[in-house]
């Protein structure tokens, strides 16, 4: 059971950029569980922000994103904007002295991520890329089983992260908005590989990558297939596809067995961890509570109680560097920077 911060801890004061659908699942619902305050929201159209605020109980509607990141009432900025706006607005927020919880990907490319890293260090604030899956019991249990030796030494990792295609006009298909399969889905798979460094002698290295372009969207990957090698000799593969059937499995193959996390990205839909070892096959169900709730609790425990977080701004930069490297290896350009924060 996850330890909670003290009940008397002051609520976090959260400001939200935009009125994206993901915000309801990722910050609004969790804040109701944790008791944190939804202090302010702004969107490109004020009436949209007002409707969002009325629906979800925000305390203030502000005119612009800049008003949110500079508001003295806001201490934590949640950024669910289009991918190309993550880096610029994360940067604006940390420069304003705010902590940041950003949807992944943290920035359009590694250069943008490094700018935020430098500014966050200078300001002494927390800037976290929202890899919410990492906080859920399904992934914690998978790591625990691996550490126990039950399936032996790690030999191979396979992350399959696929979903049906968004509409043709969806921002995830826009190069200018830093879209693509790797940005939206593949980042989970490569991050899951990176989080296994302790079991495989260190961080994975990219071996090769190939991808397929979305018809009518030059430079935007519909799918991406990346292969990795760990210092221990273990291998890995992360396949993302943004026009396929749903599949979000993480498979860890060991020298004495294997385990599969049935849905590592959305464990609230499927919370099974299936383990096969010398003792046979069993299925563990770890609970369908939202991974976003666990994530916000962890942020709250860190900011209010000093409890360590499993990842930090350096992790966000390293992930962005790997994303850039995969794009180059597959014959794509890294995603372009947007040119600054506006709104």
C-alpha positions in Angstrom: 0.0 0.0 0.0 1.3 3.4 -1.0 2.3 5.6 2.0 0.5 8.9 2.1 1.8 12.3 3.0 0.6 13.6 6.3 -3.1 14.4 6.2 -2.4 17.9 7.5 -0.1 18.7 4.6 -1.1 21.9 2.8 -2.8 21.1 -0.5 -0.9 21.7 -3.7 -2.0 24.8 -5.6 -2.3 23.7 -9.2 -2.6 25.7 -12.4 -3.6 24.1 -15.7 -2.6 25.2 -19.2 -5.4 24.6 -21.7 -8.6 22.6 -21.5 -7.3 19.4 -23.0 -9.3 16.2 -22.5 -6.4 14.5 -20.8 -6.5 17.0 -18.0 -9.7 15.5 -16.6 -8.0 12.1 -16.2 -4.5 13.3 -15.4 -5.0 16.1 -12.9 -8.7 16.9 -12.2 -9.8 13.5 -11.0 -6.5 12.8 -9.1 -6.7 16.2 -7.3 -10.1 15.2 -5.9 -8.5 12.1 -4.4 -5.5 13.9 -3.0 -7.3 17.0 -1.9 -5.2 19.4 -3.9 -6.5 22.7 -5.2 -7.3 23.5 -8.8 -6.4 27.1 -8.5 -6.4 28.4 -12.1 -6.9 27.5 -15.8 -6.5 29.4 -19.1 -7.2 28.3 -22.6 -6.8 29.9 -26.1 -10.5 30.8 -25.9 -11.6 32.2 -22.5 -15.1 30.8 -22.9 -13.7 27.3 -23.3 -11.6 27.8 -20.1 -14.7 29.2 -18.3 -16.7 26.1 -19.2 -13.9 23.8 -18.2 -13.5 25.7 -14.9 -17.2 25.5 -14.1 -17.4 21.8 -14.9 -14.4 20.8 -12.8 -14.4 23.4 -10.0 -11.4 25.6 -10.7 -11.1 28.6 -8.5 -10.1 31.1 -11.2 -10.2 31.5 -15.0 -7.3 33.5 -16.3 -6.8 35.1 -19.7 -3.6 33.5 -20.9 -1.2 30.7 -20.2 1.3 33.4 -19.2 -1.1 34.5 -16.5 -1.2 31.0 -15.1 2.5 30.4 -15.0 3.1 33.8 -13.3 0.1 33.7 -10.9 1.3 34.0 -7.3 -1.6 31.6 -6.4 -0.1 28.8 -8.5 2.8 26.7 -7.3 2.5 23.7 -9.6 1.8 24.1 -13.4 0.3 21.1 -15.2 1.0 21.2 -18.9 -1.1 19.1 -21.3 -0.8 21.3 -24.4 0.2 20.0 -27.8 3.6 18.4 -27.9 5.3 21.4 -29.5 4.1 23.6 -26.6 5.5 21.4 -23.8 9.1 22.7 -24.0 8.3 26.5 -24.3 5.6 26.5 -21.6 7.6 24.2 -19.2 10.5 26.7 -19.7 8.2 29.7 -19.0 6.8 28.0 -15.9 10.2 27.1 -14.3 11.5 30.6 -15.1 8.6 31.9 -13.2 9.6 29.8 -10.2 6.9 27.2 -10.6 7.2 23.4 -10.3 6.0 21.6 -13.4 4.2 18.4 -14.1 4.3 18.0 -17.9 2.6 15.6 -20.1 5.0 13.5 -22.1 6.9 14.2 -24.3 8.6 16.8 -22.1 9.8 18.8 -25.1 9.9 18.7 -28.9 13.5 17.7 -28.9 16.5 17.3 -26.6 17.8 20.9 -27.2 14.5 22.2 -25.8 14.6 19.8 -22.9 18.1 20.9 -22.0 17.0 24.5 -21.8 14.3 23.6 -19.3 16.8 21.6 -17.4 19.1 24.5 -17.0 16.4 26.9 -16.0 14.8 24.5 -13.5 18.2 24.0 -11.8 18.7 27.7 -11.7 15.3 28.3 -10.2 15.5 25.3 -7.8 12.2 23.9 -8.9 10.9 20.4 -9.8 10.2 19.7 -13.4 8.7 16.2 -14.0 7.8 14.4 -17.2 4.5 12.7 -16.5 5.4 9.0 -17.1 2.5 8.1 -14.8 2.8 4.4 -15.5 6.0 4.3 -13.4 4.0 5.0 -10.2 1.4 2.2 -10.6 1.7 -1.1 -8.7 1.8 -3.1 -11.9 5.2 -1.7 -13.0 6.5 -1.6 -9.4 5.5 -5.3 -9.0 7.2 -6.2 -12.3 10.4 -4.6 -11.1 10.0 -6.4 -7.8 9.6 -9.8 -9.4 12.7 -9.1 -11.6 14.7 -8.1 -8.6 13.7 -11.2 -6.7 15.4 -13.5 -9.3 12.2 -15.5 -9.9 12.6 -15.2 -13.7 16.4 -15.2 -13.6 18.6 -12.7 -15.3 17.0 -10.2 -17.7 17.5 -11.3 -21.3 15.0 -9.5 -23.4 12.5 -6.6 -23.1 9.6 -6.1 -25.5 7.3 -3.1 -25.3 4.4 -3.0 -27.7 2.4 0.3 -27.6 -0.3 0.5 -30.3 -3.6 2.3 -30.7 -6.2 3.0 -33.4 -5.6 6.0 -35.6 -6.6 9.5 -34.4 -8.5 11.6 -36.9 -6.5 13.0 -39.8 -6.7 16.5 -38.3 -5.5 15.5 -34.8 -2.4 17.4 -33.6 -0.6 14.1 -33.1 -0.3 13.9 -36.9 1.3 17.4 -37.2 5.0 17.8 -37.7 4.8 21.4 -36.6 3.1 20.3 -33.4 5.8 17.7 -32.8 3.5 14.8 -33.5 4.2 11.2 -34.4 4.0 7.7 -33.1 7.3 7.9 -31.2 6.3 11.1 -29.5 2.9 10.0 -28.4 3.4 6.2 -27.7 6.9 5.1 -28.4 8.3 7.3 -25.6 6.6 5.0 -23.1 8.3 2.0 -24.5 11.8 3.5 -24.6 11.3 4.9 -21.1 10.2 1.5 -19.8 13.5 0.1 -21.2 15.5 2.9 -19.6 13.9 2.1 -16.2 15.4 -1.4 -16.3 19.0 -0.1 -16.2 19.5 -1.5 -12.7 18.7 -5.0 -13.9 20.8 -4.9 -17.1 24.1 -3.3 -16.2 23.2 0.2 -17.2 21.2 2.2 -19.7 20.2 0.7 -23.0 21.9 1.8 -26.2 20.1 2.2 -29.5 21.1 -0.5 -32.0 18.8 0.4 -34.9 15.4 1.9 -35.7 13.0 2.0 -38.6 9.7 3.7 -39.1 6.9 4.3 -41.5 5.6 7.7 -42.5 1.9 8.7 -42.2 0.3 9.0 -45.6 -0.2 12.7 -46.4 2.0 13.8 -43.4 5.6 14.1 -44.5 8.1 13.6 -41.7 5.5 12.2 -39.3 5.9 8.6 -38.2 2.8 6.4 -38.1 4.9 3.6 -36.6 8.4 3.2 -35.1 10.4 0.1 -34.3 13.5 0.6 -32.2 16.0 -2.1 -31.0 18.2 -1.7 -28.0 21.2 -3.4 -26.3 22.0 -3.3 -22.6 25.5 -3.5 -21.1 24.6 -6.9 -19.6 23.9 -8.4 -23.1 20.2 -8.2 -22.7 18.3 -6.9 -25.8 15.2 -4.8 -26.2 12.6 -3.8 -28.7 10.0 -0.9 -28.5 7.4 -0.9 -31.2 4.8 1.9 -31.4 2.0 2.2 -33.9 -0.6 4.9 -34.0 -2.9 3.2 -36.6 -3.4 -0.3 -35.3 -5.4 -2.3 -32.7 -5.0 -1.5 -29.0 -2.0 -3.3 -27.4 0.1 -1.9 -24.6 2.1 -4.8 -23.2 5.5 -4.9 -21.6 7.2 -8.3 -21.7 10.3 -9.1 -19.6 12.1 -12.3 -20.6 14.5 -13.8 -18.1 16.9 -16.8 -18.0 14.4 -18.7 -15.9 11.0 -17.4 -16.9 9.2 -14.3 -18.1 6.5 -11.9 -17.1 4.1 -9.7 -19.0 2.4 -6.5 -17.9 -0.9 -6.7 -19.7 -1.3 -3.0 -20.1 1.6 -1.0 -18.7 0.3 2.4 -20.0 -3.3 2.0 -18.9 -3.4 -0.3 -15.9 -6.8 1.1 -14.9 -8.1 -0.9 -17.8 -6.1 -4.1 -17.2 -4.1 -4.6 -14.0 -2.7 -8.1 -14.7 0.9 -9.2 -14.3 1.3 -12.7 -15.8 4.4 -14.6 -14.5 5.8 -17.8 -15.9 8.6 -19.5 -14.1 9.7 -23.0 -12.9 6.9 -22.9 -10.5 4.3 -22.6 -13.3 2.2 -19.7 -14.5 0.2 -17.3 -12.3 -1.6 -14.0 -12.8 -1.4 -11.2 -10.2 -4.0 -8.4 -10.3 -2.6 -5.2 -8.8 -5.6 -2.9 -8.8 -7.2 -0.6 -11.3 -6.8 2.6 -9.4 -5.6 5.3 -11.8 -1.8 5.6 -12.4 -2.4 9.4 -12.4 -3.6 9.3 -8.8 -0.4 7.5 -7.8 1.6 10.1 -9.7 0.0 13.1 -8.1 0.4 11.5 -4.7 4.1 11.0 -5.4 4.5 14.7 -6.5 2.7 15.8 -3.4 4.8 13.6 -1.1 7.9 15.0 -2.7 6.9 18.7 -2.5 5.4 18.5 0.9 7.4 15.8 2.6 10.7 15.6 0.7 10.1 12.0 -0.4 12.3 11.1 -3.4 10.8 10.8 -6.9 12.0 8.0 -9.2 12.7 10.4 -12.1 13.7 14.0 -12.5 14.6 16.6 -15.1 17.8 14.8 -16.0 15.6 11.7 -16.9 13.5 13.9 -19.2 16.6 15.1 -21.0 17.9 11.6 -21.5 14.6 10.4 -22.8 14.5 13.3 -25.3 18.0 12.5 -26.4 17.0 8.9 -27.1 13.9 10.1 -29.0 16.0 12.3 -31.2 18.5 9.4 -31.8 15.7 7.1 -32.8 14.3 9.5 -35.3 17.7 10.0 -36.9 18.4 6.3 -37.0 15.1 5.7 -38.7 15.7 8.4 -41.4 13.5 11.0 -39.9 14.3 14.5 -38.6 13.9 15.2 -34.9 10.8 17.2 -34.1 11.2 20.9 -34.8 11.1 23.4 -31.9 8.0 25.7 -31.9 10.0 28.9 -31.5 8.7 30.0 -28.1 5.7 30.3 -25.8 2.6 32.1 -27.0 -0.8 32.2 -25.6 
